[in-house]
């Protein structure tokens, strides 16, 4: 079971239903939509993928398979940009 947490070099600011992340090491900005903004605080090293996906399904009324697929793509992108790390 994987757990992810924010990279130490990321600053985060939430605005209404969106969030903005910046990798202060690379200067890369990353904008999160409403779903990404829901997920981001849960990437604290304490919530499992299963817990986060269950939360997405409940909060946004989507099918579990769709939530799993979208979550996987989102995590890959965050890892690629060094915005999160595996705990």
KATA-V913099 format. One record per residue. PSI is psi in degrees with one decimal (NA if undefined). OMEGA is omega in whole degrees, -180 to 180 (NA if undefined). D_LAST is the distance of its C-alpha to the last C-alpha in Angstrom with 1 decimal. Layout:
# KATA-V913099
psi,omega,d_last
PSI,OMEGA,D_LAST
PSI,OMEGA,D_LAST
This chain:
# KATA-V913099
psi,omega,d_last
122.3,-178,10.5
144.4,172,7.5
139.0,180,5.4
153.3,175,5.3
159.2,-180,6.2
141.2,173,9.4
147.6,-179,10.0
-18.8,-176,12.2
24.8,-179,15.1
130.9,171,15.5
147.9,-174,18.3
137.0,177,19.0
129.8,179,22.3
137.2,177,23.4
111.6,178,27.0
-113.3,-177,28.4
7.5,-180,26.7
160.3,175,25.0
156.9,177,22.4
127.9,177,22.3
145.9,173,19.3
129.7,173,20.0
105.9,-174,18.2
-14.6,177,20.2
-40.2,-176,19.8
-17.2,-176,21.3
5.0,-179,23.2
128.2,176,22.0
142.8,-180,22.6
123.5,-178,21.1
132.0,180,22.9
135.8,175,21.5
-169.1,-177,24.1
-43.2,-179,24.3
-44.9,177,21.8
-37.9,179,19.2
-28.2,174,20.0
-41.5,-176,19.5
-42.1,-171,16.0
-51.1,-179,14.7
-21.9,-180,14.8
-10.8,177,12.9
63.7,-174,9.8
8.5,-179,9.0
-0.7,-178,5.9
-20.7,-178,9.0
129.5,179,10.6
164.0,176,10.4
-43.3,-179,11.9
-43.7,-180,15.1
-42.8,-179,15.4
-44.9,180,15.1
-42.0,177,17.5
-40.7,178,19.8
-40.1,178,19.9
-46.6,-180,20.8
-45.4,-178,23.6
-42.8,-175,25.0
-36.7,-172,24.9
4.1,176,26.3
54.7,176,28.3
161.6,178,27.1
148.2,-177,27.0
-43.8,-179,23.8
-39.6,178,24.1
-43.4,179,24.5
-42.9,179,21.5
-47.1,-178,19.3
-49.8,-179,20.8
-39.3,178,20.5
-44.5,179,16.9
-43.6,179,16.1
-41.5,180,18.2
-46.3,180,16.7
-43.1,180,13.1
-43.9,180,14.6
-44.0,179,16.6
-40.0,177,13.9
-44.1,-180,11.9
-36.0,-179,15.4
4.7,177,16.2
36.6,178,13.1
-21.8,175,12.8
164.1,176,9.1
157.7,175,6.2
131.1,-179,3.8
NA,NA,0.0
